[in-house]
């Protein structure tokens, strides 16, 4: 009796149709464009670092060169020695953290009231808050300065912190996020006897982590880099923030490009460290709120 081996049929490998090829081609082109844009974005940063490590005489040589002939850190040493850098960092960190925490708290409470409470003039109040986005800070400098000077808060942390807490865009982001949370959660909490503040603090805020991350990140960056108002309201060296302090150092030594670039790098370095530590939260916050910056 002959035994025949079972035959196996070999199926041809599935071929990509025209739509799959188009998708693959589009993805590759998109990745190539993103890489090109990323490299283009890095050129100014690379040029700043390159200029900061050059001797001052070499920064104005024509034609300009990328590779320094004699790399040096003298520009960083001069900036650090000319100012009180440690105190400026501490001042910026204190003011930025307090502004961020208070802005998140105030904006989220206002958004919760606008999103979950109905009262007369509800929509009018919301649009009035949004109208604040169209008011530039430059238009408020004179009345703000006169107000803080009249109560003796000029040259203090409070003069920097208080005007930056009201942020209409933060209220808008929180309200848009709160509007998407199901009402059934609030109804169930009310049936269980929870107060409005407990609903806000124990239910709404934990569910709003993407919105909190987005608002906190952008508020912190804005508060850290804000220059105009702190420059006007702070006069003492010991209370200056890092942008104001570095500006006074620059004015002391004139237009020296290596020191200017070194100052910019020293001022932005903490933000780079924050981004590297919390980049996942930053991406999740932007994706969760659809906020562009």
SERO-4910 file (N, C-alpha, C, O; in steps of 0.05 Angstrom, whole numbers):
BEGIN
 pado doro    nc1    nc2    nc3   cac1   cac2   cac3    cc1    cc2    cc3    oc1    oc2    oc3
  Unk    A     17    -24      0      0      0      0     18     25      0     34     29     18
  Unk    A     15     41    -20     32     65    -23     21     88     -7     -3     93     -6
  Unk    A     39    101      7     32    124     24     41    149      9     64    153      2
  Unk    A     22    166      4     28    191    -10     30    214     10     13    217     28
  Unk    A     50    230      7     54    252     25     33    274     19     27    279     -4
  Unk    A     23    286     40      3    307     36     15    331     21     38    339     26
  Unk    A      0    340      3     10    363    -13      0    389      0    -23    391      9
  Unk    A     18    408      0     11    435     11     12    455    -11     31    456    -27
  Unk    A     -8    471    -12     -9    491    -32      4    517    -22     -3    526      0
  Unk    A     22    528    -38     35    552    -30     20    576    -41     16    579    -65
  Unk    A     11    593    -22     -5    616    -30     14    639    -38     35    643    -24
  Unk    A      8    653    -58     25    675    -66     23    698    -45      2    703    -33
  Unk    A     46    710    -41     47    732    -21     27    754    -30     26    762    -53
  Unk    A     13    765    -10     -6    786    -17      9    811    -28     29    819    -16
  Unk    A     -1    821    -49     12    845    -61     -3    870    -52    -27    870    -48
  Unk    A     12    891    -49      0    916    -41    -15    929    -65     -4    931    -87
  Unk    A    -39    936    -60    -54    949    -81    -46    978    -84    -28    987    -69
  Unk    A    -58    992   -102    -50   1019   -107    -54   1038    -83    -38   1055    -78
  Unk    A    -76   1033    -68    -81   1049    -45    -60   1046    -23    -52   1066    -11
  Unk    A    -50   1021    -19    -29   1016      1     -3   1030     -8     11   1041      9
  Unk    A      3   1029    -33     27   1042    -43     26   1072    -39     46   1084    -31
  Unk    A      3   1083    -44      0   1111    -40      3   1119    -10     15   1139     -4
  Unk    A     -8   1102      7     -6   1108     36     23   1106     45     33   1123     60
  Unk    A     37   1085     35     66   1082     43     82   1106     32     99   1116     47
  Unk    A     77   1113      7     92   1136     -4     86   1162     11    105   1177     16
  Unk    A     61   1166     18     54   1190     33     68   1191     60     78   1211     69
  Unk    A     68   1168     74     81   1166    100    111   1172     98    122   1187    115
  Unk    A    124   1161     78    152   1166     75    158   1196     69    177   1207     79
  Unk    A    142   1207     51    145   1236     45    140   1253     70    155   1272     74
  Unk    A    120   1246     85    113   1261    109    136   1260    129    144   1280    142
  Unk    A    148   1236    133    170   1233    151    194   1249    141    208   1262    157
  Unk    A    199   1248    115    221   1264    104    218   1294    108    237   1308    115
  Unk    A    193   1303    104    188   1332    108    191   1339    138    203   1360    144
  Unk    A    182   1322    156    184   1328    185    214   1329    193    222   1345    209
  Unk    A    230   1310    182    258   1310    189    272   1335    178    288   1347    192
  Unk    A    264   1343    154    276   1368    142    268   1392    159    285   1409    164
  Unk    A    243   1394    167    234   1417    184    248   1416    211    255   1438    222
  Unk    A    252   1392    223    265   1391    248    294   1400    247    303   1415    264
  Unk    A    308   1392    225    335   1401    221    336   1432    217    354   1446    227
  Unk    A    316   1442    201    315   1471    197    310   1486    223    321   1507    227
  Unk    A    294   1475    240    288   1487    266    313   1487    284    316   1505    300
  Unk    A    330   1467    281    353   1464    298    376   1483    289    395   1487    304
  Unk    A    375   1493    265    397   1510    255    401   1535    272    424   1540    280
  Unk    A    380   1550    280    385   1573    297    396   1565    325    414   1579    335
  Unk    A    387   1543    335    398   1534    361    427   1527    359    443   1534    376
  Unk    A    434   1512    337    462   1505    333    479   1530    329    502   1531    338
  Unk    A    468   1550    314    483   1575    310    488   1590    336    509   1602    340
  Unk    A    468   1590    354    471   1603    380    493   1590    396    509   1603    408
  Unk    A    492   1563    397    513   1549    412    541   1554    400    560   1558    414
  Unk    A    542   1553    373    567   1558    359    578   1586    365    602   1589    369
  Unk    A    560   1606    365    569   1633    370    577   1637    400    596   1651    405
  Unk    A    564   1623    418    570   1626    446    597   1615    454    609   1625    473
  Unk    A    607   1595    439    633   1583    446    656   1595    429    678   1585    431
  Unk    A    650   1616    414    671   1629    399    683   1652    415    670   1664    432
  Unk    A    708   1659    410    719   1684    421    704   1708    409    695   1706    386
  Unk    A    701   1729    425    685   1751    415    695   1763    389    678   1771    372
  Unk    A    720   1764    385    731   1775    360    724   1758    336    722   1768    313
  Unk    A    719   1732    340    713   1714    318    683   1715    310    676   1705    289
  Unk    A    666   1726    327    637   1727    320    630   1746    299    609   1744    287
  Unk    A    647   1765    293    641   1785    272    659   1783    248    660   1801    231
  Unk    A    674   1761    246    692   1757    223    675   1751    198    656   1735    200
  Unk    A    682   1763    176    668   1758    150    689   1745    132    711   1755    128
  Unk    A    681   1722    119    655   1708    120    652   1692    146    672   1684    158
  Unk    A    627   1689    154    621   1674    179    628   1645    176    625   1633    154
  Unk    A    637   1633    197    645   1605    197    630   1590    219    623   1602    239
  Unk    A    625   1565    214    610   1548    233    629   1537    255    622   1537    278
  Unk    A    652   1528    247    671   1515    266    689   1536    278    704   1549    264
  Unk    A    688   1540    304    706   1560    317    734   1550    316    740   1527    320
  Unk    A    753   1569    312    781   1562    311    792   1556    339    809   1539    342
  Unk    A    782   1571    358    791   1567    386    767   1567    405    761   1587    417
  Unk    A    753   1544    407    729   1544    425    735   1551    453    756   1544    464
  Unk    A    718   1567    465    722   1576    493    695   1580    506    674   1584    493
  Unk    A    695   1579    533    671   1584    549    673   1611    563    659   1615    583
  Unk    A    689   1629    553    692   1655    566    666   1670    566    661   1685    586
  Unk    A    650   1668    546    624   1683    545    606   1674    568    594   1691    581
  Unk    A    605   1648    574    589   1638    596    600   1648    622    585   1655    640
  Unk    A    626   1647    625    639   1657    650    633   1686    655    627   1694    677
  Unk    A    635   1702    634    630   1731    637    601   1737    645    596   1754    662
  Unk    A    583   1722    633    554   1727    639    549   1719    668    535   1733    683
  Unk    A    560   1696    677    555   1686    704    568   1705    724    557   1710    745
  Unk    A    592   1714    718    606   1732    737    594   1760    738    596   1773    759
  Unk    A    581   1769    717    571   1796    716    544   1798    730    535   1821    736
  Unk    A    530   1776    735    504   1778    747    500   1758    770    518   1742    776
  Unk    A    477   1759    782    470   1741    804    452   1719    793    428   1718    799
  Unk    A    464   1701    778    449   1682    762    432   1663    780    410   1657    773
  Unk    A    444   1654    802    430   1635    819    404   1647    831    383   1634    830
  Unk    A    405   1671    840    381   1684    851    360   1689    828    336   1686    833
  Unk    A    370   1695    805    351   1700    783    336   1674    775    313   1674    769
  Unk    A    351   1652    775    338   1626    770    317   1619    792    295   1610    785
  Unk    A    325   1624    817    306   1619    839    281   1637    836    259   1627    840
  Unk    A    285   1662    830    263   1681    827    244   1672    804    220   1672    807
  Unk    A    256   1664    782    240   1655    759    225   1630    766    201   1627    759
  Unk    A    238   1612    780    225   1586    787    202   1591    807    180   1580    803
  Unk    A    206   1608    827    185   1614    846    161   1627    833    138   1618    837
  Unk    A    166   1648    818    144   1662    805    129   1645    784    105   1645    783
  Unk    A    144   1630    768    132   1613    748    115   1591    760     93   1585    750
  Unk    A    125   1579    781    110   1557    794     85   1568    807     63   1556    805
  Unk    A     87   1590    821     63   1602    834     43   1611    813     18   1607    817
  Unk    A     52   1624    792     34   1632    770     20   1608    758     -4   1609    753
  Unk    A     35   1587    753     23   1563    740      2   1550    758    -20   1544    749
  Unk    A      9   1545    783     -9   1532    801    -35   1549    806    -57   1538    805
  Unk    A    -32   1575    810    -55   1592    814    -72   1594    789    -97   1595    791
  Unk    A    -59   1596    766    -74   1598    741    -91   1573    736   -114   1575    728
  Unk    A    -79   1550    740    -94   1525    737   -117   1524    756   -139   1516    748
  Unk    A   -113   1531    781   -135   1530    800   -157   1550    793   -181   1542    792
  Unk    A   -151   1575    789   -171   1595    783   -185   1590    757   -210   1592    756
  Unk    A   -170   1584    736   -182   1580    710   -200   1555    710   -222   1555    697
  Unk    A   -192   1534    723   -209   1509    724   -234   1514    740   -255   1504    732
  Unk    A   -233   1529    762   -257   1534    778   -276   1552    762   -301   1547    762
  Unk    A   -266   1572    748   -283   1589    731   -295   1573    709   -319   1576    702
  Unk    A   -280   1556    696   -290   1539    674   -311   1519    684   -331   1514    670
  Unk    A   -307   1508    708   -327   1490    719   -353   1504    724   -375   1493    718
  Unk    A   -352   1529    734   -377   1544    739   -391   1550    712   -415   1549    710
  Unk    A   -375   1558    692   -387   1564    666   -397   1540    652   -416   1542    636
  Unk    A   -385   1517    657   -393   1492    642   -416   1478    656   -432   1465    642
  Unk    A   -418   1479    682   -437   1462    697   -459   1478    712   -477   1465    723
  Unk    A   -457   1504    712   -477   1519    726   -491   1538    707   -478   1551    691
  Unk    A   -517   1539    708   -533   1557    692   -542   1581    708   -555   1577    729
  Unk    A   -537   1605    699   -545   1629    712   -549   1650    691   -541   1648    668
  Unk    A   -562   1672    699   -568   1693    681   -542   1707    672   -525   1713    688
  Unk    A   -539   1711    646   -515   1722    635   -492   1703    632   -469   1711    630
  Unk    A   -498   1677    632   -478   1656    631   -461   1659    605   -437   1660    607
  Unk    A   -474   1660    582   -459   1662    557   -446   1689    554   -423   1690    543
  Unk    A   -459   1710    563   -447   1736    561   -421   1738    577   -402   1750    568
  Unk    A   -421   1726    601   -397   1726    617   -374   1711    604   -351   1719    605
  Unk    A   -381   1688    592   -361   1672    578   -348   1688    555   -324   1687    552
  Unk    A   -365   1701    539   -354   1716    517   -339   1741    527   -319   1749    514
  Unk    A   -347   1752    549   -332   1774    561   -304   1765    569   -284   1780    566
  Unk    A   -302   1741    580   -276   1730    588   -259   1725    563   -235   1732    563
  Unk    A   -270   1714    542   -255   1709    518   -246   1735    505   -225   1736    491
  Unk    A   -261   1757    509   -253   1782    497   -227   1792    509   -213   1808    497
  Unk    A   -220   1782    532   -194   1789    544   -170   1779    528   -148   1790    531
  Unk    A   -174   1759    510   -152   1750    493   -144   1772    474   -120   1773    467
  Unk    A   -162   1789    466   -156   1810    447   -143   1834    459   -135   1852    444
  Unk    A   -140   1835    485   -128   1859    498    -98   1853    502    -91   1835    518
  Unk    A    -81   1868    489    -52   1863    492    -42   1873    519    -53   1892    530
  Unk    A    -22   1859    529    -11   1867    555      1   1895    554      2   1908    575
  Unk    A     10   1904    531     22   1931    529      2   1952    536      9   1973    546
  Unk    A    -24   1947    530    -44   1967    535    -51   1970    565    -63   1989    574
  Unk    A    -42   1950    581    -49   1950    610    -25   1958    627    -28   1959    652
  Unk    A     -2   1962    615     22   1966    631     20   1991    649     25   1990    673
  Unk    A     11   2014    637     10   2039    653    -10   2037    676     -3   2043    699
  Unk    A    -36   2029    671    -54   2026    694    -45   2005    714    -49   2009    738
  Unk    A    -34   1983    705    -24   1963    724     -2   1974    741     -1   1970    766
  Unk    A     17   1988    729     39   1999    745     29   2019    765     38   2019    788
  Unk    A     11   2037    757      0   2057    776    -15   2043    799    -13   2052    822
  Unk    A    -29   2021    792    -44   2007    813    -25   1994    833    -29   1997    857
  Unk    A     -5   1980    823     13   1966    842     31   1985    856     39   1980    879
  Unk    A     38   2007    844     54   2028    858     38   2041    880     49   2048    901
  Unk    A     12   2044    877     -5   2057    897     -8   2039    922    -12   2050    944
  Unk    A     -6   2013    919     -8   1995    942     19   1985    952     20   1968    970
  Unk    A     41   1995    940     67   1989    950     77   1961    943     93   1949    957
  Unk    A     68   1950    920     76   1923    912     97   1923    889    105   1902    880
  Unk    A    106   1947    881    127   1948    860    152   1937    871    159   1940    895
  Unk    A    167   1922    854    192   1909    862    188   1887    882    205   1882    899
  Unk    A    166   1872    879    160   1849    895    151   1826    877    144   1830    853
  Unk    A    152   1802    887    142   1778    873    113   1782    865    105   1774    843
  Unk    A     97   1794    883     68   1796    877     63   1813    853     43   1809    838
  Unk    A     80   1833    848     76   1850    825     79   1834    799     68   1841    778
  Unk    A     96   1813    799    100   1796    776     78   1775    774     69   1769    752
  Unk    A     70   1764    797     52   1741    797     23   1749    791     10   1737    773
  Unk    A     12   1768    805    -17   1774    804    -27   1781    776    -48   1771    768
  Unk    A    -13   1799    761    -25   1805    734    -25   1782    715    -40   1783    695
  Unk    A     -9   1761    720     -8   1739    701    -27   1716    707    -29   1697    692
  Unk    A    -41   1718    729    -59   1697    737    -85   1696    719    -92   1675    710
  Unk    A    -98   1719    714   -122   1718    697   -114   1711    668   -101   1728    654
  Unk    A   -121   1687    659   -113   1678    632   -138   1668    618   -147   1646    623
  Unk    A   -149   1684    600   -174   1676    586   -171   1650    570   -190   1633    570
  Unk    A   -148   1646    558   -145   1621    542   -145   1597    559   -154   1576    550
  Unk    A   -136   1599    584   -136   1576    602   -165   1569    609   -173   1546    611
  Unk    A   -182   1590    614   -210   1585    620   -224   1572    596   -240   1553    599
  Unk    A   -217   1580    572   -229   1569    548   -221   1539    545   -239   1523    539
  Unk    A   -196   1533    549   -187   1505    546   -201   1487    567   -211   1465    560
  Unk    A   -203   1496    592   -216   1480    612   -246   1477    607   -257   1455    610
  Unk    A   -259   1498    598   -287   1496    593   -293   1477    570   -312   1461    571
  Unk    A   -277   1479    549   -281   1460    526   -278   1431    535   -292   1414    525
  Unk    A   -259   1427    553   -254   1399    563   -277   1391    581   -286   1368    579
  Unk    A   -285   1408    599   -307   1401    618   -333   1396    603   -349   1379    612
  Unk    A   -338   1410    581   -363   1406    566   -364   1378    555   -386   1368    550
  Unk    A   -342   1365    551   -342   1338    540   -344   1316    561   -347   1292    554
  Unk    A   -344   1322    587   -347   1302    608   -377   1296    611   -393   1315    613
  Unk    A   -385   1271    612   -414   1264    614   -427   1276    639   -415   1276    661
  Unk    A   -451   1285    636   -466   1296    658   -475   1275    678   -480   1281    701
  Unk    A   -475   1250    669   -484   1228    687   -466   1225    711   -475   1218    732
  Unk    A   -440   1231    707   -421   1230    730   -429   1250    752   -428   1243    775
  Unk    A   -436   1274    744   -443   1294    763   -470   1287    776   -473   1290    800
  Unk    A   -489   1276    760   -515   1269    772   -511   1246    793   -524   1247    814
  Unk    A   -494   1227    786   -490   1205    805   -477   1215    831   -483   1206    853
  Unk    A   -458   1234    828   -445   1245    852   -464   1261    869   -463   1261    893
  Unk    A   -482   1276    856   -502   1292    871   -521   1273    886   -528   1279    909
  Unk    A   -528   1251    874   -546   1231    888   -532   1220    912   -544   1215    933
  Unk    A   -506   1216    910   -490   1206    933   -484   1227    954   -472   1221    974
  Unk    A   -493   1251    949   -490   1272    970   -465   1289    967   -458   1303    986
  Unk    A   -451   1287    945   -427   1303    941   -433   1332    936   -453   1339    923
  Unk    A   -417   1350    948   -420   1379    943   -409   1386    916   -395   1371    903
  Unk    A   -414   1411    908   -404   1420    882   -373   1421    882   -361   1413    863
  Unk    A   -362   1430    904   -333   1431    905   -321   1403    905   -300   1399    893
  Unk    A   -334   1385    919   -323   1357    919   -325   1345    891   -307   1331    883
  Unk    A   -346   1351    876   -349   1341    849   -326   1352    832   -314   1338    816
  Unk    A   -322   1378    835   -300   1391    820   -273   1380    827   -257   1374    809
  Unk    A   -267   1376    852   -240   1369    861   -235   1339    858   -213   1331    851
  Unk    A   -255   1322    864   -250   1293    864   -258   1279    838   -249   1257    834
  Unk    A   -273   1292    821   -282   1279    796   -272   1294    772   -258   1282    755
  Unk    A   -278   1320    770   -271   1335    746   -241   1338    743   -231   1335    721
  Unk    A   -227   1346    764   -198   1351    761   -182   1325    755   -165   1327    737
  Unk    A   -187   1302    768   -173   1278    759   -179   1270    730   -161   1260    717
  Unk    A   -203   1275    721   -209   1268    693   -197   1288    673   -196   1283    649
  Unk    A   -188   1311    683   -179   1333    665   -149   1335    665   -138   1356    660
  Unk    A   -135   1313    669   -106   1314    670    -94   1324    643    -74   1339    644
  Unk    A   -104   1316    620    -93   1327    595    -95   1357    594    -77   1371    586
  Unk    A   -119   1368    601   -122   1397    601   -104   1411    622    -93   1432    616
  Unk    A   -102   1399    645    -84   1410    666    -56   1411    656    -42   1431    660
  Unk    A    -47   1389    643    -19   1388    633    -14   1409    613      6   1423    614
  Unk    A    -33   1412    594    -29   1432    572    -28   1460    583    -11   1476    577
  Unk    A    -48   1467    600    -49   1494    612    -24   1499    629    -13   1521    628
  Unk    A    -17   1480    646      6   1484    663     32   1487    648     48   1505    654
  Unk    A     36   1472    627     61   1473    611     63   1500    598     84   1513    599
  Unk    A     42   1508    584     43   1533    569     44   1558    588     58   1577    582
  Unk    A     31   1556    611     32   1578    630     60   1580    642     70   1602    645
  Unk    A     72   1557    648     99   1558    659    119   1570    639    136   1586    647
  Unk    A    118   1561    614    136   1572    594    132   1602    590    151   1617    589
  Unk    A    107   1610    589    101   1639    586    111   1655    610    124   1676    606
  Unk    A    106   1645    634    115   1660    658    145   1661    660    157   1681    668
  Unk    A    159   1639    652    188   1638    653    200   1658    633    220   1672    640
  Unk    A    189   1660    609    201   1677    588    190   1705    588    201   1722    574
  Unk    A    170   1711    604    157   1738    603    178   1759    611    191   1756    632
  Unk    A    180   1780    595    201   1799    600    191   1828    605    200   1841    623
  Unk    A    171   1837    589    164   1865    589    154   1875    616    165   1894    627
  Unk    A    134   1862    627    123   1871    653    143   1868    676    146   1887    691
  Unk    A    156   1845    679    176   1843    701    199   1864    697    210   1874    717
  Unk    A    206   1870    672    227   1890    668    219   1917    678    236   1933    687
  Unk    A    193   1924    676    184   1950    685    180   1951    715    186   1971    728
  Unk    A    169   1929    726    160   1930    754    182   1921    774    179   1926    798
  Unk    A    204   1909    764    225   1900    782    249   1918    778    259   1921    756
  Unk    A    259   1929    800    282   1947    799    306   1937    815    328   1944    810
  Unk    A    300   1920    835    322   1909    851    335   1885    839    320   1868    828
  Unk    A    361   1883    840    375   1860    828    367   1834    841    366   1813    828
  Unk    A    361   1834    867    356   1809    882    329   1797    875    325   1773    880
  Unk    A    311   1812    864    284   1801    857    280   1798    827    258   1791    819
  Unk    A    300   1803    811    296   1801    782    293   1772    774    305   1754    786
  Unk    A    277   1768    753    275   1741    740    298   1738    720    312   1757    714
  Unk    A    301   1714    710    323   1708    692    323   1725    667    345   1734    659
  Unk    A    301   1729    653    302   1746    629    310   1775    635    325   1787    620
  Unk    A    299   1786    657    305   1814    664    334   1816    673    348   1835    665
  Unk    A    344   1797    689    371   1798    698    391   1796    676    411   1811    675
  Unk    A    386   1778    657    405   1775    635    404   1799    617    425   1806    605
  Unk    A    381   1812    615    380   1837    599    397   1859    611    410   1874    597
  Unk    A    397   1861    638    413   1881    651    443   1875    647    460   1893    645
  Unk    A    450   1849    648    478   1842    644    486   1849    615    508   1859    612
  Unk    A    469   1843    596    476   1850    568    480   1880    564    499   1888    550
  Unk    A    463   1896    577    466   1925    574    492   1934    587    502   1956    580
  Unk    A    503   1919    606    527   1927    619    552   1924    601    570   1940    602
  Unk    A    552   1904    584    575   1899    568    570   1906    538    588   1901    522
  Unk    A    548   1917    531    543   1926    504    536   1903    486    528   1882    494
  Unk    A    540   1908    460    533   1888    440    557   1869    436    575   1875    419
  Unk    A    557   1848    451    577   1827    448    562   1801    441    547   1790    458
  Unk    A    565   1792    417    547   1771    407    551   1745    422    532   1730    427
  Unk    A    576   1738    430    580   1713    444    566   1713    471    554   1693    479
  Unk    A    568   1736    486    554   1738    511    524   1738    508    509   1726    525
  Unk    A    514   1751    487    485   1751    483    475   1723    478    454   1715    489
  Unk    A    489   1707    461    481   1680    456    484   1663    481    467   1645    487
  Unk    A    505   1667    497    508   1652    522    485   1658    541    476   1641    555
  Unk    A    477   1684    542    454   1691    559    429   1677    551    414   1667    567
  Unk    A    424   1676    524    400   1663    514    400   1633    521    379   1622    528
  Unk    A    423   1621    519    425   1592    525    421   1587    555    406   1569    562
  Unk    A    433   1604    572    429   1601    600    400   1605    609    390   1592    627
  Unk    A    387   1624    595    359   1630    602    340   1608    593    320   1602    607
  Unk    A    345   1595    571    328   1574    561    335   1546    569    319   1528    565
  Unk    A    358   1543    582    366   1516    589    347   1502    609    341   1478    605
  Unk    A    337   1516    629    317   1502    647    292   1492    633    282   1471    639
  Unk    A    283   1508    613    259   1499    598    265   1474    582    248   1457    579
  Unk    A    289   1472    571    297   1448    557    298   1424    576    289   1402    568
  Unk    A    307   1428    600    308   1406    619    279   1398    627    274   1374    629
  Unk    A    262   1417    631    234   1411    637    221   1395    614    206   1377    619
  Unk    A    226   1403    590    215   1389    567    225   1360    566    209   1342    561
  Unk    A    251   1356    570    261   1329    569    250   1311    591    246   1287    587
  Unk    A    244   1323    614    233   1308    637    204   1302    633    195   1281    642
  Unk    A    189   1320    621    160   1317    620    150   1317    591    127   1325    585
  Unk    A    166   1307    572    158   1308    544    134   1290    539    117   1297    521
  Unk    A    131   1269    553    107   1252    549     82   1266    558     62   1265    544
  Unk    A     83   1280    581     60   1296    590     54   1318    571     30   1325    566
  Unk    A     75   1330    559     70   1352    541     55   1343    516     36   1355    507
  Unk    A     64   1320    505     51   1309    481     23   1301    487      4   1306    471
  Unk    A     19   1288    510     -9   1279    518    -27   1303    522    -50   1303    515
  Unk    A    -16   1324    535    -32   1348    539    -40   1362    514    -63   1370    511
  Unk    A    -22   1364    495    -29   1377    469    -49   1360    454    -68   1371    443
  Unk    A    -44   1334    453    -62   1316    439    -90   1315    451   -110   1312    438
  Unk    A    -91   1317    478   -116   1315    492   -134   1340    490   -158   1338    492
  Unk    A   -121   1363    485   -137   1387    484   -138   1399    456   -155   1417    451
  Unk    A   -121   1390    438   -120   1402    411   -109   1430    411   -113   1445    392
  Unk    A    -95   1438    432    -84   1465    434    -58   1467    419    -41   1450    420
  Unk    A    -56   1489    403    -32   1494    387    -17   1517    400    -29   1536    410
  Unk    A     10   1515    399     26   1535    412     49   1543    394     65   1560    401
***
